[in-house]
């Protein structure tokens, strides 16, 4: 049965590149374990 999993994280703007670097590595792991799609977004408030 398909499902959607979502996360919302608070990341300081100063750490944006560190977040992107970490997400890139983590996304590869998620895909290896069966994820079919991954979406990232950055929202400034």
MMTF fields as JSON, N, C-alpha, C and O atoms, coordinates in Angstrom:
{
  "mmtfVersion": "1.0.0",
  "mmtfProducer": "UNKNOWN",
  "numBonds": 179,
  "numAtoms": 180,
  "numGroups": 45,
  "numChains": 1,
  "numModels": 1,
  "chainsPerModel": [1],
  "groupsPerChain": [45],
  "chainIdList": ["A"],
  "bondAtomList": [4, 2, 8, 6, 12, 10, 16, 14, 20, 18, 24, 22, 28, 26, 32, 30, 36, 34, 40, 38, 44, 42, 48, 46, 52, 50, 56, 54, 60, 58, 64, 62, 68, 66, 72, 70, 76, 74, 80, 78, 84, 82, 88, 86, 92, 90, 96, 94, 100, 98, 104, 102, 108, 106, 112, 110, 116, 114, 120, 118, 124, 122, 128, 126, 132, 130, 136, 134, 140, 138, 144, 142, 148, 146, 152, 150, 156, 154, 160, 158, 164, 162, 168, 166, 172, 170, 176, 174],
  "bondOrderList": [1, 1, 1, 1, 1, 1, 1, 1, 1, 1, 1, 1, 1, 1, 1, 1, 1, 1, 1, 1, 1, 1, 1, 1, 1, 1, 1, 1, 1, 1, 1, 1, 1, 1, 1, 1, 1, 1, 1, 1, 1, 1, 1, 1],
  "groupList": [{"groupName": "UNK", "atomNameList": ["N", "CA", "C", "O"], "elementList": ["N", "C", "C", "O"], "formalChargeList": [0, 0, 0, 0], "bondAtomList": [1, 0, 2, 1, 3, 2], "bondOrderList": [1, 1, 2], "singleLetterCode": "X", "chemCompType": "L-PEPTIDE LINKING"}],
  "groupTypeList": [0, 0, 0, 0, 0, 0, 0, 0, 0, 0, 0, 0, 0, 0, 0, 0, 0, 0, 0, 0, 0, 0, 0, 0, 0, 0, 0, 0, 0, 0, 0, 0, 0, 0, 0, 0, 0, 0, 0, 0, 0, 0, 0, 0, 0],
  "groupIdList": [1, 2, 3, 4, 5, 6, 7, 8, 9, 10, 11, 12, 13, 14, 15, 16, 17, 18, 19, 20, 21, 22, 23, 24, 25, 26, 27, 28, 29, 30, 31, 32, 33, 34, 35, 36, 37, 38, 39, 40, 41, 42, 43, 44, 45],
  "secStructList": [7, 7, 7, 7, 7, 7, 7, 7, 7, 7, 7, 7, 4, 4, 4, 2, 2, 2, 2, 2, 2, 2, 2, 2, 2, 2, 2, 2, 2, 2, 2, 2, 6, 6, 7, 7, 7, 7, 7, 7, 7, 7, 7, 7, 7],
  "xCoordList": [0.836, 0.0, 0.891, 1.761, 0.703, 1.541, 1.205, 0.084, 2.175, 1.937, 2.847, 3.798, 2.539, 3.331, 3.886, 3.165, 5.158, 5.799, 6.351, 6.975, 6.138, 6.61, 7.257, 6.921, 8.177, 8.873, 8.947, 9.054, 8.89, 9.12, 10.229, 10.123, 11.286, 12.425, 12.706, 12.622, 13.035, 13.476, 14.998, 15.701, 15.493, 16.933, 17.321, 16.74, 18.287, 18.713, 19.245, 19.883, 18.986, 19.432, 20.946, 21.431, 21.679, 23.135, 23.571, 24.7, 22.688, 23.014, 22.405, 22.35, 21.951, 21.265, 22.141, 21.679, 23.385, 24.248, 24.533, 24.587, 24.714, 24.938, 23.718, 23.852, 22.518, 21.289, 21.228, 20.911, 21.529, 21.494, 22.486, 22.157, 23.689, 24.703, 24.225, 24.367, 23.661, 23.172, 21.992, 21.929, 21.069, 19.891, 20.285, 19.683, 21.281, 21.735, 22.235, 21.918, 23.012, 23.513, 22.369, 22.304, 21.48, 20.369, 19.417, 18.896, 19.186, 18.279, 18.74, 17.915, 20.034, 20.564, 20.2, 19.861, 20.268, 19.929, 18.433, 18.045, 17.594, 16.148, 15.8, 14.96, 16.436, 16.167, 16.612, 15.931, 17.733, 18.203, 17.208, 17.098, 16.489, 15.564, 14.115, 13.198, 13.91, 12.578, 11.806, 10.702, 12.357, 11.65, 11.563, 12.515, 10.445, 10.288, 10.44, 10.73, 10.247, 10.341, 10.748, 10.349, 11.542, 11.943, 11.806, 12.228, 11.225, 11.066, 11.661, 11.423, 12.42, 12.99, 12.515, 12.353, 12.296, 11.994, 12.535, 12.749, 12.747, 13.242, 12.29, 12.074, 11.721, 10.762, 11.342, 11.739, 11.389, 11.877, 10.676, 9.744, 10.712, 9.593, 10.068, 9.278],
  "yCoordList": [-1.17, 0.0, 1.246, 1.362, 2.177, 3.375, 4.341, 4.356, 5.127, 6.134, 7.329, 7.245, 8.425, 9.646, 9.937, 9.884, 10.241, 10.596, 12.006, 12.306, 12.863, 14.239, 14.721, 14.27, 15.631, 16.227, 17.735, 18.228, 18.452, 19.89, 20.148, 19.765, 20.796, 21.068, 22.56, 23.247, 23.058, 24.446, 24.458, 23.869, 25.132, 25.195, 26.666, 27.388, 27.124, 28.516, 28.813, 27.961, 30.003, 30.385, 30.224, 29.876, 30.471, 30.338, 28.891, 28.651, 27.936, 26.517, 25.93, 24.709, 26.778, 26.292, 25.34, 24.27, 25.708, 24.845, 23.526, 22.482, 23.55, 22.306, 21.404, 20.187, 22.002, 21.224, 20.594, 19.411, 21.37, 20.859, 19.709, 18.689, 19.864, 18.801, 17.525, 16.43, 17.666, 16.51, 15.861, 14.637, 16.67, 16.138, 15.374, 14.347, 15.858, 15.176, 13.774, 12.82, 13.647, 12.33, 11.441, 10.257, 12.017, 11.242, 10.779, 9.666, 11.612, 11.245, 9.985, 9.156, 9.832, 8.629, 7.385, 6.345, 7.491, 6.366, 6.055, 4.891, 7.096, 6.881, 6.182, 5.283, 6.585, 5.962, 4.503, 3.658, 4.198, 2.815, 1.936, 0.74, 2.533, 1.776, 1.86, 1.549, 2.279, 2.171, 3.448, 3.396, 4.598, 5.842, 5.984, 5.661, 6.459, 6.646, 8.109, 8.416, 9.002, 10.431, 11.171, 10.801, 12.216, 13.046, 14.5, 14.871, 15.307, 16.738, 17.525, 17.206, 18.533, 19.448, 20.851, 21.193, 21.65, 23.064, 23.891, 23.385, 25.158, 26.074, 27.249, 27.917, 27.506, 28.591, 29.608, 29.258, 30.84, 31.912, 32.629, 33.009, 32.805, 33.477, 34.756, 35.468],
  "zCoordList": [0.0, 0.0, 0.0, 0.863, -0.935, -0.987, 0.15, 0.66, 0.527, 1.556, 1.29, 0.514, 1.942, 1.848, 3.229, 4.226, 3.277, 4.529, 4.368, 3.351, 5.334, 5.216, 6.491, 7.587, 6.339, 7.479, 7.294, 6.171, 8.387, 8.383, 9.389, 10.554, 8.939, 9.81, 9.862, 8.844, 11.029, 11.174, 11.053, 11.874, 10.028, 9.789, 9.673, 8.863, 10.463, 10.349, 8.945, 8.327, 8.453, 7.119, 6.975, 5.898, 8.032, 7.995, 7.741, 7.315, 7.999, 7.82, 6.551, 6.398, 5.649, 4.448, 3.634, 3.239, 3.38, 2.558, 3.267, 2.617, 4.57, 5.321, 5.217, 5.087, 5.273, 5.11, 3.726, 3.597, 2.692, 1.318, 1.156, 0.552, 1.687, 1.592, 2.287, 1.743, 3.479, 4.224, 3.503, 3.39, 3.019, 2.33, 1.074, 0.759, 0.362, -0.849, -0.522, -1.232, 0.544, 0.958, 1.457, 1.127, 2.247, 2.801, 1.703, 1.766, 0.707, -0.377, -1.093, -1.478, -1.276, -1.92, -1.1, -1.665, 0.206, 1.085, 0.987, 0.893, 1.008, 0.902, -0.403, -0.419, -1.495, -2.791, -2.802, -3.382, -2.175, -2.085, -1.333, -1.604, -0.392, 0.441, -0.021, 0.738, -1.263, -1.833, -2.091, -2.632, -1.718, -2.028, -3.544, -4.255, -4.031, -5.475, -5.872, -7.028, -4.923, -5.192, -3.932, -2.828, -4.102, -2.966, -3.397, -4.492, -2.547, -2.817, -1.664, -0.499, -1.981, -0.992, -1.333, -2.505, -0.318, -0.563, 0.599, 1.7, 0.328, 1.334, 1.38, 0.368, 2.541, 2.69, 3.661, 4.773, 3.248, 4.116, 4.718, 4.009, 6.019, 6.699, 7.331, 7.951]
}
